[in-house]
Amino acid sequence: METADKIAQPVLVTGATGFIGRRVVHKLLQKEIDVKVLVLPNEVIPSEWAGKVKTVCGSISDPRSVEEAAAGAETIIHLVAIVTDWGDEKKYWEVTVQGSRLIFEQAVKNQARVVLASSIAVYGDYIHSQACPEDTPYGRTLGPYSRTKQAQEKLAWEYFKNKSMKLSVVRPANVYGPGSGPWLHDVIDVLQSGSPGLISGGEMNAGLAYVDNVADVLILAGSTERAIGRVYNACDGLDVTWKKYFTDLANIIGVGNPKSLPAPLAAIGAYLMEGIYKLFGIQKRPLITREALNLVGSDNRIPNDRIKNELGYTPQVSYAEGLKRIREYIDQKMRK
């Protein structure tokens, strides 16, 4: 696999305290790369950053904060987005789309290179019906997350085509690992509650990508000239089904095997629950959403051939190693 030797520094990482962002910063520091981050004033800064990372406090929605953070940065790895599948859609547009516009404006002004962390959610309902290589068109969206990730990506391509912004897009698949919200903590909550977590038996590919592997892809995409103007899926290409992954997690936490729900019943449930929650303005996430169902109820066929062939990428962390790290993380949390 190619290294990040050629990445232009300093590197600005937005969303640096998030699940993927922390691993990106960690890997950049390991390579002794000059790192800047834009973080919200109330965010806790990891102790390993002390004296090594230049921190700018402010919001992605504040032009002055973005300008200060982007000043001098040669590469921007842009991770900030609202990543839940339920919430106030106005916030999604404000952060994911308008915040990105501010980043892209500064990138153009400073001639910086942008690596945009997008998502396989941009494929929308195509995920359910077909394999999704990078040239798959945008599909029908199923919620605020996929809607705004599509809009964010379209905006990025506008800046690439019309304003000569140097852009590479990475579309992470279902990112798992210690600290994952949707694919670890939320799954554990479902398993512990005894509620059904699988759809129609769960014998479909889970399209998993270990967090460190995704961080590697983001850094690699910012390190090579060939990646400019290209899109790359970040998926480990595992032969692991939802049933296997959920069962492995159930074994780690010591609960019974995951239960399943028929797909038609799950679809009706998601539709009705979303309607009721919207009607009554309930902020809490419904037990199931159409956005989540589109992933956990699908055979996630997300090829990673392009990044293997073009950039020589091979996922470094195996599924067995990923589970081992998850087990260690859970044991640590239980000891606290």
C-alpha positions in Angstrom: 0.0 0.0 0.0 1.2 3.5 -0.8 2.1 5.7 2.2 1.2 9.2 3.1 4.8 10.4 2.4 3.6 12.8 -0.3 0.7 14.3 1.6 1.0 18.1 1.5 1.2 19.6 5.0 -0.1 21.0 7.3 -3.2 18.8 7.1 -6.4 20.3 8.5 -8.8 17.6 9.8 -12.4 18.6 10.4 -14.5 16.4 12.6 -11.2 15.4 14.3 -12.7 14.4 17.6 -15.2 12.1 15.9 -15.0 8.3 15.6 -13.1 8.3 12.3 -11.4 11.7 12.8 -9.5 10.6 15.9 -8.0 7.7 14.0 -7.0 9.9 11.1 -5.2 12.4 13.4 -3.6 9.5 15.3 -2.2 8.0 12.0 -1.0 11.4 10.7 0.8 12.0 14.0 2.4 8.6 13.8 3.8 9.7 10.4 5.1 12.9 12.0 2.8 15.0 9.8 1.9 18.6 10.8 -1.8 18.5 11.9 -4.4 21.2 12.5 -7.9 20.6 13.7 -11.2 22.5 13.9 -13.1 21.5 17.0 -16.1 22.9 18.9 -15.3 24.8 22.1 -16.8 22.2 24.4 -15.1 19.2 22.8 -12.6 17.2 24.8 -9.2 17.1 23.2 -7.4 13.7 23.3 -4.3 13.8 25.6 -2.1 12.5 22.8 -2.6 15.7 20.8 -0.9 17.9 23.5 1.9 19.9 22.0 1.5 18.1 18.7 -1.8 19.4 17.1 -2.7 23.0 16.4 -6.3 23.4 17.6 -8.7 26.0 16.3 -11.9 26.2 18.4 -15.1 27.1 16.5 -18.0 25.9 14.4 -17.9 24.6 10.9 -20.8 27.0 10.3 -18.8 30.1 11.3 -16.9 31.6 8.4 -14.2 33.2 10.6 -13.5 29.9 12.4 -13.2 28.1 9.1 -10.9 30.7 7.6 -8.6 30.5 10.7 -8.6 26.7 10.6 -7.9 26.5 6.9 -5.2 29.2 6.9 -1.9 27.6 5.7 -3.4 24.1 5.4 -2.2 22.4 2.2 -4.5 19.4 2.6 -8.0 19.3 4.2 -9.5 16.0 5.2 -13.1 17.0 5.7 -15.1 14.7 8.0 -17.5 17.1 9.7 -21.2 16.0 9.1 -24.2 15.2 11.1 -23.9 11.4 11.0 -27.0 10.1 12.8 -30.0 8.8 10.9 -32.6 10.9 12.8 -32.8 14.5 13.9 -33.6 18.1 12.9 -33.0 18.3 9.2 -32.1 22.0 9.3 -29.0 21.1 11.3 -28.0 18.6 8.7 -28.1 21.2 6.0 -26.4 23.8 8.2 -23.5 21.6 9.1 -23.1 19.0 6.4 -23.8 21.2 3.4 -23.3 24.9 4.3 -20.3 24.1 6.5 -18.8 22.2 3.6 -19.4 25.2 1.4 -17.2 27.3 3.7 -14.5 24.7 3.7 -14.6 24.5 -0.1 -14.4 28.3 -0.4 -11.2 28.4 1.7 -9.7 25.4 -0.2 -10.2 27.3 -3.5 -8.8 30.5 -2.0 -5.7 28.8 -0.5 -5.3 26.2 -3.4 -5.6 23.4 -0.8 -6.4 19.9 -1.7 -9.6 18.4 -0.3 -10.4 14.8 0.7 -14.1 14.6 1.3 -15.4 11.8 3.6 -18.7 11.1 1.9 -20.7 7.9 2.5 -22.1 4.9 0.7 -25.5 6.5 1.7 -25.2 8.6 -1.4 -26.1 5.4 -3.4 -29.5 5.6 -1.6 -31.9 2.7 -2.5 -29.5 1.3 -5.0 -27.7 -0.4 -2.1 -30.7 -2.6 -1.6 -31.0 -3.7 -5.2 -27.5 -3.9 -6.8 -23.8 -3.8 -6.4 -22.6 -0.2 -6.0 -19.2 0.5 -7.6 -18.1 4.1 -7.6 -19.8 5.0 -11.0 -23.2 4.0 -9.6 -25.6 7.0 -9.9 -27.1 8.7 -6.9 -30.1 6.7 -5.7 -33.4 7.7 -4.0 -32.6 9.0 -0.5 -34.4 7.7 2.6 -33.7 10.3 5.2 -31.8 13.5 6.2 -28.4 11.9 6.3 -28.4 10.5 2.8 -30.1 13.6 1.5 -27.5 15.9 2.8 -24.5 13.6 2.0 -25.7 13.6 -1.6 -26.0 17.4 -1.5 -22.6 17.8 0.1 -21.0 15.6 -2.6 -22.7 17.3 -5.5 -21.5 20.7 -4.1 -17.9 19.3 -3.9 -18.0 18.3 -7.5 -19.3 21.7 -8.5 -16.2 23.3 -6.8 -14.0 20.7 -8.6 -15.5 21.4 -12.0 -16.2 25.2 -11.8 -13.6 26.5 -9.4 -10.7 24.0 -10.0 -10.7 22.7 -6.4 -8.4 19.7 -6.0 -10.8 17.0 -4.8 -10.8 13.3 -3.9 -14.0 11.7 -2.5 -14.0 8.7 -0.2 -17.2 6.8 0.5 -16.9 4.8 3.7 -19.2 1.8 3.9 -20.5 0.6 7.4 -17.7 1.6 9.6 -17.2 -0.5 12.7 -14.7 -0.6 15.5 -14.2 0.7 19.1 -16.4 3.8 19.6 -18.7 3.3 16.6 -22.1 4.8 17.3 -24.3 3.1 14.7 -22.4 -0.2 14.2 -21.3 -0.9 17.8 -23.0 1.0 20.6 -26.4 1.1 18.9 -26.2 -2.6 17.9 -25.2 -3.5 21.5 -28.2 -1.6 22.8 -30.5 -3.6 20.5 -28.9 -6.9 21.5 -29.1 -6.1 25.2 -32.7 -5.1 24.9 -33.7 -8.4 23.2 -35.4 -6.4 20.4 -35.0 -7.8 16.8 -31.9 -6.3 15.2 -31.6 -8.5 12.0 -33.9 -8.2 9.0 -35.1 -11.4 7.3 -32.5 -13.5 9.0 -29.6 -11.2 8.3 -27.9 -13.5 5.7 -26.8 -10.5 3.6 -23.3 -8.9 3.4 -22.8 -6.3 6.1 -20.4 -4.2 3.9 -18.1 -3.6 6.9 -15.1 -1.3 7.0 -12.8 -1.2 10.0 -12.2 2.4 11.2 -8.4 2.3 10.9 -8.7 1.0 7.4 -11.0 3.9 6.5 -8.5 6.3 8.0 -5.8 4.8 5.8 -8.0 5.3 2.7 -8.6 9.0 3.6 -4.9 9.6 4.0 -3.9 7.7 0.9 -6.5 9.6 -1.2 -4.8 12.8 -0.1 -1.3 11.5 -0.8 -1.4 10.7 -4.5 -1.9 12.9 -7.6 -3.8 10.1 -9.3 -6.6 10.4 -6.7 -7.6 13.9 -7.7 -11.0 13.9 -9.4 -11.6 10.3 -8.3 -14.1 8.6 -6.0 -13.2 5.6 -3.9 -15.3 3.2 -1.9 -13.8 2.5 1.5 -14.9 -1.1 2.3 -13.0 -4.1 3.5 -14.5 -6.5 1.0 -15.3 -9.1 3.7 -17.5 -12.1 3.4 -19.3 -11.2 6.7 -23.1 -11.2 7.0 -25.1 -9.0 9.3 -26.1 -12.2 11.2 -22.4 -13.2 11.7 -21.4 -9.7 12.9 -24.4 -9.3 15.2 -23.9 -12.8 16.6 -20.2 -12.1 17.2 -21.0 -9.0 19.1 -23.7 -10.9 21.1 -21.0 -13.4 22.1 -18.6 -10.7 23.1 -21.2 -9.0 25.4 -22.6 -12.3 26.6 -26.2 -12.2 25.4 -28.3 -14.5 23.3 -28.3 -14.7 19.6 -29.8 -11.7 17.7 -33.5 -11.8 16.8 -34.8 -11.1 13.4 -37.8 -9.3 11.9 -39.3 -10.0 8.4 -38.4 -7.2 5.9 -42.0 -6.2 5.1 -42.8 -5.8 8.8 -39.7 -3.8 9.4 -40.4 -1.5 6.4 -44.0 -0.8 7.7 -42.7 -0.2 11.2 -40.0 2.2 10.0 -42.5 4.2 7.9 -45.1 4.4 10.7 -42.6 5.2 13.5 -41.0 8.0 11.5 -44.5 9.5 10.7 -45.5 9.4 14.4 -42.2 10.8 15.6 -42.4 13.7 13.1 -46.0 14.3 13.9 -45.4 14.7 17.6 -41.9 16.3 17.3 -40.2 13.5 19.2 -36.4 14.1 19.1 -35.4 10.6 20.3 -34.4 8.2 17.5 -37.1 5.7 16.5 -36.3 2.0 17.1 -36.0 1.7 13.3 -35.6 4.2 10.5 -35.8 3.8 6.7 -32.2 5.1 6.5 -31.0 2.3 8.9 -33.2 -0.3 7.2 -31.7 0.5 3.8 -28.3 -0.7 5.2 -29.1 -3.4 7.7 -31.8 -4.9 5.5 -29.6 -5.0 2.4 -26.9 -7.1 0.8 -24.2 -4.4 0.9 -22.2 -5.1 -2.2 -19.6 -2.3 -2.1 -16.6 -3.2 -4.3 -13.2 -1.8 -3.4 -11.5 -2.8 -6.7 -10.8 0.8 -7.8 -8.7 1.8 -4.8 -6.9 -1.5 -4.9 -6.1 -1.2 -8.6 -5.4 2.6 -8.8 -3.7 3.2 -5.4 -2.4 -0.3 -4.4 -4.6 -0.3 -1.3 -5.0 -3.4 0.9 -7.0 -3.3 4.2 -4.5 -3.7 7.0 -6.9 -4.7 9.9 -8.6 -8.0 9.5 -12.1 -8.8 10.7 -10.6 -11.1 13.5 -8.3 -8.3 14.6 -11.2 -5.8 14.5 -13.3 -8.0 16.8 -10.3 -8.5 19.1 -10.0 -4.7 19.5 -13.7 -4.3 20.0 -13.6 -7.0 22.8 -10.7 -5.1 24.5 -12.6 -1.8 24.2 -15.8 -3.3 25.7 -13.8 -5.0 28.6 -12.1 -1.6 29.3 -15.5 0.2 29.4 -17.0 -2.5 31.7 -14.1 -2.1 34.1 -14.6 1.7 34.5 
